[in-house]
Amino acid sequence: MDGSLSAAEKQSLQPFLDSMRAEADVTILPRSHGGQPVVWYVLCRSARIARFVRDELRGFIGATYSDGRIDSTALSPSDSIEAAVLEKYGLNAFKFEVPFDLRKPARERLASYLALRVERPNRLTLLIRTAGQILKDYEYALLAGRVQDASALIGELRNGGYLSATNVLFLEVRALAANRDWDAIMNHRDFGALLAIQRPLRVTEALVKAVYNVKLKRFEELGDADGALAAFRPIFDSFSDLYRFRGKMDGPEVDASFLLAGAVNTAQNPALATDIIEKAEQRKAANLDYFRLLRNLIPGQVVSFTADLRGTQLAFGLGEIERAAQMAAALPASYERTALLLRSARELDTLESAQNALRSFQELSETDKARIATNLVLSKLLNHFAGLSSALHSVGTPDQVTPLPTDWESWFVGLAPATPWPGALEAATLGSQEWDLNALISNPERTQRLSNLILEERASWARNAFRDSLPHMIEFFQLEVADSRLRGIYDALFLAVSVDEEISISQMQVLNRLADMRLELGTSPDEYSGIAQELGSAIYRLDSPAVIDGALEACELLVSRPCGSAEQRIAVFAATAACLSKWHRRASNAQTVLFALLCDELGAGLSSAISIPQVQEDQDEVSWMKLSGLTIALYSLQEAAVKRAASLLKKMIGETKIDVFSDHVGGSPALKTAAQQADVFVITTAAAKHSATTFIEAKRPKNLPTLYANGQGTSSIIQTLTRYLTASA
């Protein structure tokens, strides 16, 4: 303000000043210079509130009193005031202009809006949910690649006080790893603490991958094994705790890291390097030659341990946890052996190691059992591992071994009793990482029994335990490639997800993936109709602008697979059209254009039955023209999806060079050139061969962005580019 306001005008601004002083969820403040238009700044405490307020103000102010542009991207960092606003509120602040001669009525309407916000019931309050429900949604968000949703759920857990700060930290690291944000993990404020505390194996795996990608990956790209070893030595000195044992950690970064660790740590079991190379040969790994170079750096002489208690304790002390546990299992029963197995099981974080520790305890004399029971640390570990069993008998019965589940069938047995099993979710989480999928697939009778168990009626507590464990079960069945031997499992999992009364946006995308796998394996007309009905029902039930991407993904998979019911397919398109129409203010132009493309693929006779919402000019907050003149490369095994994405991008951007690839293996000259030269490269990780992905990453210059789309279809590619453009705005 320029200080020329009258007393009456100053009084009229009091409601806005009061909202600022009260630190309300929404603050609205004016900025004026003489007779120029008044700029109003709307400052919101969260992105969720900002979305509601932006829509509400369009109704309160609209084009009648303003320039009609309520746009968070319009704030300029070069302006000192707007820079301060951006620093504190980021994209949760926006502004609009009011013509000078309309300043009074606009101010009155804004004051009324603030007053109504105070008086009305708080409709934005989140429903109270259990930690299990939130964690279930978190796991689904990671499965669907919706890392932003996972981060929001972490905030909900933190704000609700559901988990300790340490457990929240573990969830943060897993979300960053899912987003391949390795630098963020390495630079995390609590990275040092993560190294010093007991961690779940998944978190350790994320840390190993972060260290490798940030500090060692460049040597693999150069084929420089000696350089990698020289760089790894100080890393091992600082982070040796990460490399004490391999366990169930997986991934090429883990393989390379433990080959390097074998060259530095002479206590490491030489069989580990042999196992890594053999498995890399079986899957024809793209980096097999580099792995062999690393193996050649491992010295021939390694530390050996005597096969007695003293040698076993030495192996444990030197960090060879797996070897120590294997050696201890062969020793005679004793207090020392059981103590070592209990501590090893805590480190290894597996059901198998926990079972061995429990068995060892039950082989003890009554005197030694009493010693364990009076040791605070060991008794706590013992009770925790016993809780992973659904058995009702007490721990310590001499003639019985507390049974832990060894597969999904035995896990479901634990859900049958009327008495709740507190450790069911943890057992499912651990089992999903260690149970043998191949053994299940090779036995048709077992797969049929498991299909029936998934859909079986059970007690209320067991339904909740199954619901919370379901994302871990889905992850176990590796939805990257459909396997006809698991057809019944896919059917059961699809139904289990679709009937969830608390279905989330992430679940919708997982539901799409299960539907696609069922359609890929072939369905009868009745089965096809059932799938389409459930997808359409999910779209209507979610009733949110956030479901638009999932709805488009459902339309795309129905277009891409043989049609078993034109009527039911049209019903899904109609549900999507209704969603786009209802939430047209929140839908992007790219989403509308994609829907039009999909309708065109239905054919003229069918697409005419669908009402396609009109593209709204100047509606997008994303400037697609930033990609104009750039070379964009898209990679996916779903050839139709990348071609459709290329068509959409040309409509959004205009003429630009877009290369599409669906190579099953890396190495083609065209893919190599694109990896080296494309300004932006998008890889759909859910529809990509690992060898091709590794090839692209190895050839990609560090200064050029490589983006990862976690879905399979066009919508996922567009979402990924949208996030990239928004982040670089």
N, C-alpha and C positions, 0 to 999 in steps of 0.2 A: 504493500500500500504506500501511497505517497504522502500520507499524513493529512489529507484534505477532507476526511470524512466528517460528516456532521455527527452530533451526539446521537441522533436517531439512528443513523446508519451504523454507528459503533454498537448501539444496543441490538440492532438486528443481526449482528455477527456473533452475539454472545453464545447462541446454541452451538456454533461451530467450535468456538474456543473452549466451551465446556466439555465437548466430546474429546477434544485433544487432551485437556488436563485430566480427564477421567480415564485416559488410556483405553478408550472404548475399542471394540473390535473394528469399527469403521470410523475414520476421521475424514472430514471433508473441509478443505481450506481453500480460500480464494487468493488470486494474485491479479492485481490490476495496475495499469499504467495509464493515467489520464483517461481519455475517451476511447481507448482501445478496448477490444473484447476482453472480458474477464475470463481468466483461466482458472478452472476449478480442479484441484488435485484430490483424488480419492485414495486414501491410504488404508489398506486392509491388512489384518494380522496374519492371514493365511491365504493360500491359493484357493482353497475351497470357498472361503468367505468371499474372495474377490470375484469368483465366478457367479455367485448368487447376486452380489451387489451390482455387477455390471449389467446383468439382465434386468434387475429391478429398476435401475436408473434409466434404462432405455424406455421403460414405461412411464417413469415419473417426469423425465426431461424430454427424451426423444428429440426428433428434428425440430419440434416447435420452438424450443427454447435454446437449442444448442446447434453446433455444427454437425451433430449426429454421429460424430466419431468418438467412441469411447474405447480408446486403443492404448493398451499398456506399452506398446513398442514405440509410442510417440515421444517418450521422455528422452531428452538429450543429455548425455554425459558431459558435454561441453558447457552446459549451463550450470552455474554453481548451485543454484537451488535444486534443480532437477537431479544433479549429481548426488546431492545429499539425500534426496528422496530415494533414488535408486540404490544407494548404499545401504539404507536402512530397510527398505521394503522390497527391492528388486522388482520382479514382474507382478507383485501383488499390489502395485500402485498404478493408477492410470489417470488420465486427465481428459478434459473436454473444454471447449470454449463456448461462451455465451455472449452474443452480441451486446454491446454496451447499453443499448436502449431496452434490452430485455433483462437486464441484470436484476431488477427488483423482483419481478414475478418468479424468475428462476431461483433466486435466493430463498424466497418464501416456500417454493416447492421443495427445495433441498432441506430447509429447516423442518418442514412437515415430515419429510422422509426420515430424518434422524429421530424425530419425536416418535414416529410410529415404530421405529426399530426398538426403541426403549420400551414401549408399551405392549407390543405384541408378544405372544409366547415364543420362546426360543425354539424354532423349528429346526435349527441346525445342530442341536445337541445329539451326539452320537448315542445310539442304543447301547446299553451295557451288555457286553459280550464276555464270554469266558475266555481265558487264555488259550484253551484248546481250540476254540472257534477261530480266534485270530491267527494262531500258529498254523492251523489248517489252511487258511486263506494265504498266509505267507508262503507255504510250501507250494500251493497251486500257482502263486504269482511267479515263483522261480521256475516252475515247470513250464509256464506259458511265456517266460522271458519278459514279464512285465516288472522290471526292476524298480520302476518308480512306484508302482503299487506296493511292492515289497517294502520299500523304504517308508512309505506312509504307514504300513502296518507295524513296522518297527517303532515308529513314533507313537502309535496307539498303545503298544505294549509298554513303552517307556512311560508315557504320561499316565497310564492307568496303574503303574506300579506292579504290573503282573510278574515281571521278571527282575532278577538282579542285574546290576550294571554290567557284570561280567557276561551273563547270558545274552544281554542285548548287544554287547560288543561282538559276540560270536555271530549273531544274526547279521550285523552290519558287514562283517568280513565276507560272509557267504554271499550277500547281495552284491557286494563289489566284485567278487569273483565271477558271479553269474553275468555281470556286465563287462567282464574282462578289463576292469579298471585297475590294472596292476599297480600303476603309479600311486593311485589313491590308497591302496593297501600299504605300500611301502612307506608312504608319507603320513599314514594315520597317526594321530596324536598318541595312540595307545599301542603302537607297534612294539615298543620295548616291553610293555606289560604282557602282550600276547606271547612273547618268547619265554617269559618267566613263569607263566601259570600253566596248570593242567588244561589241555584243550581237547575238544572233540576232534576226531581224526579228519573230518571234513574241513575243519578250520585249519589244521596243520597242512592239509593238502593245498588249500588256497594260498597259504603263506609260501609254501615251496614253489608253487607256480608263479607267484608274484616275484619272488627273488630271481627265479630263472628268467622270466620274461624281461625284467628290468635290467638285470646285471649280466646275464649269460647268453641270451638268445642271439645276440649279434655274432657270437663266435660260431654258433651252429650255421647261421646264414653264410658265413665265410668258409665253413668247413675246417675251422682252426681249432682242433682239439687241444693242442698244446697251449694256445692262448686261453682257452676256456679253463684249463686246469690251473694255470697261473692266476687267473682271476678268482677261481673258486677257493683257493687256499685261505685267503683272508676271510672270505665269506664263511667257510666252515669254522674258522676260529671264532667268529662272532655269532654264528647261528647254528652251532653244532647240534643243539637240541632238536632242530627240525629234521635231522638226518639220522636219528638214533635207530629208527626202524621204518620199514616200508608199509607194513600192514596191508590194508585194502585200498591204499591210495592209488589213484589211476591217472593216466595221461602221459603223453610224450615228454612233457616237462619234468614229470616225476621220474620217468625212466632215465632221462639224461642226468638229472640231479643225483640219482643214486649210483649211476655209473661213475660220475665224478667223485662222489663220496667214497666209493670203493677204492679210488686211486689215492685218496688222502687218508682214509681211516682203515688201517690194516686189520682192525678187529672185525670189519664187516664180513658177513658170510659170503664167500666166493660164489656160492650157488645162486645168489641173487642176481649177479651180473649174467650168469649163464641163462637164467630164467628170462631175464629182460630181452636178451638177444634172440632166444628161441621164439618168444611170442612175437617179437618184431618181424622175424622171418616168416612166421605163419600168416601174419596179416599184411605182409609185403609193405612194411612201413616206408614212407617216402624218405625218412631220415635214417634208414638202416645203415648206410655206409658211415654216417657220422657216429652212430652208436658203436659200430665196430672199432672206429678210431679211438673212442673213449675207453672201450673195453681193453684195448691194447695198452692203455696207460696204467692199468691195474697191476700192481706188482705180483709176482708169482708167489712170494712168501707172505703169508698172512698169519695173524695171531691164532693159535689153537688153544683150546681149553680142555682141561682134564674132565672126564665124564663123572665127576663126583660133586658133592655139594659145594666144595670150595671153588671148583672150576665154574660151576653154574653161577655162584654169587659173583665171581669175577666178571663173567660175561654180562651179567645184569649191570654191574657197576660201570662197565665200559660202554653201556648204552646198547648192547646187543640184546634187546628185549625179547625178540622172537626166538633167537637161539637159546637164550636162558630159559624161556618157557618150555621149549621143546626138550631141553636137557633135564629140566626139573620134573617133567612128566614121567621120565624113566627112573627117577630116584625112589627109594623106599619112603614110606610115609614118615613124616616128621613135622614138628612145629616149624622149623626153618624152611622146609620145602613149601609148606602151605603158605607161609608168610610171603615167600618170594612169588608164588603163583597168584596170590591175591594182588600184590603190587604190580605184577606183570599184566594182569587182566585189566587193572585200572588204566595202564598205559596203552594196551593194545585195543581196548574199547570194542571188543567183539563178544558175541554170545558164546562162541567156542571157548575162548580163554576164560570167560566167567564160569562156564560149566566145568572146566578142568579144575578151577580153584575150588568150587563147591564140592566136587568129587574128592579132592585132596583133603578138604576139611573133614568130610564124613569118614575118611579112612583113619583119622587120628584117634588116639586114646582119649578117654574122658578127661584125663589130666591136661593134655595138650589142647583139647577143645576149650577147656576152662581158661587156659592161658590166652587163647585167641579172643574169647569173649570178654576178658578183662582188659584187652589192649584197645584203646579208644579208636585208633586209626584202623586197625585190622577188623575189629567188630563192625565198624561202620561200613567198610567195604563188603564184608560178608553179608550184612543185611541188605545192602543195595543190590548185590548180585542175586540174592535169594528172591528179591522183589520182582526180578525179571521172569520168574516162574509163576505159572498160574496154579501150581499145586497147593493144596490146602494143608498138607502136613508141615510140621515145624522143621526148621533147619536144625541139623545136628542129630537127627535120628540115625542111629548107627547102621541099620540095615537098609536104608533107602538113600538114593541120590536124588536131590532136588532136580527134576527134569526142566530144562529150558527148551523152548521151541527150536526145532532144527529146520523147519520149512514153513510155508504158509499154511499147510494143512494142520500141522500141530499148533500153530499160532491160533487158528480158528477154534481148535478144541478148547483153548483157554477162554474163549468168549462164550462157551456153552453154559457154564454154571450160573446160578442166580447170584452168587457172590461176586462183587466187582473184583477185577484184576488191575490194581493200580499201575503195574508195569507194562501194560499191554502196548501203549504207544511207543515207549522206549524200545521194547522188544521188536516191534515192527520196524522202527527206524534203523536199528542195528542189523536186523535180519535182511532188510532190503539191500544192504550193502555187502552181505556175505553169503546169502543162500544161493544155491546153484540153479541158475535158470536153465542151463542145458539139460540137467538131469530131469527137470520138470517137463521140458518140451519133448524129450524123447519118450515120455510115458503117457500115451493118450488117456489111460484110465485116470491117472493123477490129474491131468488137466481138466477132465470132465468133472471129477469130484470137486476140484477147486472152483470151477465155474458155478457149481450148485451151492457151494459154501458161501460164495460172494453174495448171492441173492437170498440166502436163508433168513427167515425171520428170527429175531433174537431179542433178548431183554433190553430194556431202555438203556442201561449203562453200557451194554455191549454194542448197541447201535451207535452210541456216541463215540465209543472207542474205535469202532470200525470207520466211522465218518472221519475222525481225526487222523486215522492211519492210512486212509485211502490214497492220498497223494504219494506216500512212500511206496505203496503197492504199485501204483501206476508207473512210477519211476523205475521200479524193478523190472517191469516188462519192456523197457527200452523201446519207446514208440518211434524210433527213427525209421525202422524198416518193418513192414507188416510180415508176419509169419503165419502161414495158413494153419499150422498146428496149434496156434493160439486163438483161432477164430472164436471159440466159445468163451475164452477169457475176455477178449475184446468186447463181445456182446454183453457179458455180465458187468464189466467195468463201465461201459457206456450207460447202462441202465442205472447202475449205482450212483454215477455222477448226476445223471439227469433228474433223479427223484430227490436230490438233496433240497430240502426246503429253504436252505440258506445259500443258494447258488450265487457265486460271485462272477465278476467279469472274467477273471482268470480261469475259473472253472469252465466258463463258456468256451474259451479258446482250447482248453484241454478236451472238452466235449467234441469240438470240431475235429481235433486230431484223431480221437477215437472213431468218430464217424467216418473220417476219410479212410482209416485203415480197414474198417468194415466194408466200405464201398469198394476199396481197392481189391479186396479178396472176393468180391462178387456177392450180390444179395438177390433174394427173390423180390417180386413186386411188393409183397406184404412187408418184408423186412425193410425195404427201401422206404415205404410209406411210414413205417414206425420211426425210422431214423429222422426223416424230414419233419414229422409231427413233433418229435422231441426238440429238434433244433428251433422250430418256430415257436414252440411253447417257451423255451428258454429266453428267446428274444423278448417276448411279451412280458414274461415274469420279471426280467431285470429292469425293464422300463426306465432306461437311463441313457443319456447321450454317450456315456462311456461304452455302451454295448454296440455302437455303430460299427466299429472295426470288427468285432466278433461276428456280427450279422453279415457284414460283407464277406468275411472269410467263409461263412456257412454257404452263402450264395455261390461263391467261387468254387468250392469243392463240389457242390451239386451240379454246376455247369461242367466241371472238368471230368466227372465220372458218368458212366452210362445211366440214363434215367429210367427208373423203375415205376415212376408215377408222375406224370406231367402235372397233375392236379396238386399233389402235395409239394412239388418243387415250386410251383407258382405261389403256393401258400407261404412258403418261406420268403420268397421275394416280396410278397405283399406285406409280410410282417416287417421286413427291412424298410420298405417304402414308407410304411406308417411311422416307423422309428425316425427316419430321416425327416419326414414332414413335421412330426411333433417337436423334434429338437433341431429344427432348421437353423435356429440362431447359433447353435453350438456345433453344427456340422460344417466341415470344411469343404471347399470347392473340390479338392482332390477326392474326398469320399463320394461326393455327388457324381463326379465324372466317372469314377470307377464303377459306381452302381449303374450308370447309363451304359458303360461298356459291357458289363455283365448281362444287362437286359438285352442288348443287341445280340449277344451270343445265344440267347434263347431262341432267336428267330422271330420274324415279323409277326407271325400268327400268335405267338405266346406273349411277346414283349408288349403288345398292344393292350394286354390286360393289366399291365402294371402302370401305376401312376408314378412317373419319375419326377421328383422335386427339381425345381429350376435352380441352376447355378446362380448364386448371389454374388454380384459383382462387388469387389472390394470387401468381401466378408472375411477372407483369410487373414490371420495374423502372421502367416508364413509367406515370405517373398520368394516364390519359386524362380523368379527371374534371376536370382543370385546364381543359379546354375547355368544360366544362358552362356553359351560359348565354351562351356567346359566339356571335357570328355568324361562320361559316366560309364562305368562297367558294372554289370550285374551278374552274379553267379548263383545258380540254383539248379538242382536236378529236375525241378518242376519246370520243364521248358515252356509250357503254356503260361505259367505265372510270370516268368521274366519277360516274355514277349508282350504280355498284357501290360506289365509295369512299364516297359519301354514305350508302348503306345500312349499310355496315360501321361507319362512324363513329357512326351512331345506335345501333347495337348496343353499341358500346364506351362511348359517352358517355351515352346516353339521349336524351331529347328535347332537341334543340338546333336552331337555325336553320342550315341548310346550303343555300347557293345554288350551283347548278351552271351552267356556261356552256360553249358550244361555238361561239361566234361566229367566223365566218371573217374578219370585219373588226371593228375596234373602233368604238365610237361609239353603241351602243344605250343607251337611258336606263337599263335595268336593270343593264347592265355598269358604266356610269358610277357609279350609286348604290352598287353593291357595292364597286367600287374605292375609293370615298371613305369607306365606312362599315364594311365588314367588319373584324372584329377580327383575323382571320388570312386571308390570301389565298394560295392555292397555285396556281402556274402550272406546267403540265407543258411544259417548253421543247422537248422532242423531239416534241411533238404540239401545236404552237401556231403560229398565224400571227404573223409579226413585227409586223404592223400592230396586231393585238389586244394583243400583249404590250406594245408601246410605249404604246398607249392606257391600259392598266391602270397601267403604271408612272408615266405622266404625271399621272394622277388620284389616285395613292395618297399619303396623308399620310405624312410621314417617320417619325412616331412609331408607325405601325402596321406589323407585320411582313409582308413579302412573301417567300414561300418559293418556291424553284425546284426542281421535281422533274425530274430529268434523264432519267427513263425515259418511257414512254408509258402504262403501265397503272396499275391500282389499287395494286399493290404498291409502285410508285415513290412514289405520293402518300403512302401510309402510312409508308414509310421516311422521307420528308422530314418529316412531322409528328412521327415518333418522335424524330428527331434534334433537332428544335426543342424538344420537351418535355424531352428529356434535357439539352440545353444550358441550358434555363431553370430546371432543377430547383434 
